[in-house]
């Protein structure tokens, strides 16, 4: 499997709405980080759906190497 592009070595703070679904960019190529803009087309990557359980902040992975996609798990500190 191909390695994702590291968009940034820190999470993106995103304000989310309960019940709404967001599509996190897994490839790192999107110009609309941390969300998918279709840049993965033709690659082995697909976006990850995230349905917010409550209103508030979510910290979405910016390095694209998290083990808890799409949320940050601190992996960026080891890259």
C-alpha positions in Angstrom: 0.0 0.0 0.0 1.2 3.5 -0.8 2.2 5.9 2.0 0.0 9.0 2.4 1.4 12.5 2.0 1.9 14.2 5.4 -0.4 17.3 5.1 0.9 18.6 8.5 2.5 17.3 11.6 -0.3 18.3 13.9 -4.1 17.7 14.1 -6.7 19.9 12.5 -9.2 21.3 15.0 -12.6 21.1 13.3 -16.0 22.3 14.7 -18.4 19.5 14.1 -22.2 19.2 14.3 -23.9 16.2 16.0 -25.3 13.7 13.4 -23.4 15.2 10.5 -21.1 13.0 8.5 -17.6 14.4 7.4 -15.2 12.7 5.0 -11.6 12.9 6.1 -8.8 12.9 3.5 -6.7 9.8 3.9 -4.2 10.4 1.1 -3.0 13.8 2.3 -3.3 15.4 -1.2 -6.6 17.3 -0.7 -6.5 21.1 -1.0 -9.4 21.2 1.5 -7.6 19.6 4.5 -8.6 17.7 6.6 -11.5 16.9 4.3 -11.5 15.0 1.0 -11.8 16.9 -2.2 -11.4 13.8 -4.5 -7.6 14.2 -5.0 -7.2 10.5 -4.2 -8.9 9.4 -7.4 -6.7 6.9 -9.3 -4.9 5.9 -6.1 -5.4 3.2 -3.5 -6.7 5.7 -0.9 -10.4 6.3 0.0 -11.8 8.9 2.4 -12.9 7.9 5.8 -16.4 8.8 7.0 -16.8 10.3 10.4 -20.2 10.9 11.9 -20.1 13.4 14.8 -21.7 12.1 18.0 -22.0 15.6 19.5 -21.5 19.3 18.7 -18.0 20.6 19.4 -14.4 20.3 18.4 -12.8 17.2 16.8 -9.1 16.9 16.3 -8.6 15.2 12.9 -5.3 13.7 12.0 -3.1 15.9 9.8 -0.2 13.5 9.3 -2.4 10.8 7.9 -0.7 8.0 9.9 -3.0 7.8 12.9 -4.1 4.4 14.1 -7.5 6.0 15.1 -8.6 7.5 11.7 -9.8 10.1 11.3 -9.0 11.3 14.8 -5.4 12.2 15.9 -3.7 9.7 18.2 -0.4 11.5 18.5 1.4 9.5 15.9 2.7 12.8 14.3 5.1 13.2 17.3 7.0 10.1 16.1 7.4 11.1 12.4 
